[in-house]
């Protein structure tokens, strides 16, 4: 399992960069745990974190399925992505 970490204020360029890494991991057959880490007062931006994770799921929907929708665990909001089964 591979992990991709975001902050609630992740910029578009950084998001695209991390999405490329997540795509590579999934194509290699690894599960990806994407999470947004909230530090200090950024915990008030839970909606931004959820939007970020759902945007990631939408970007990777052609090769990955969402195992669980984003949920909070302490200061982290996480979501699991698994590779889709290939039909041969």
Buried (B, 14 or more C-beta within 10 A) or exposed (E): EBEBEBBBEBEEEEBEEBBEEBBEBBEEEBBBBBBBBBEEEBBEBBEBBBBBBBEBBEBBEEBBBBEEEBEBEEEBBBBBBBBEEEEE
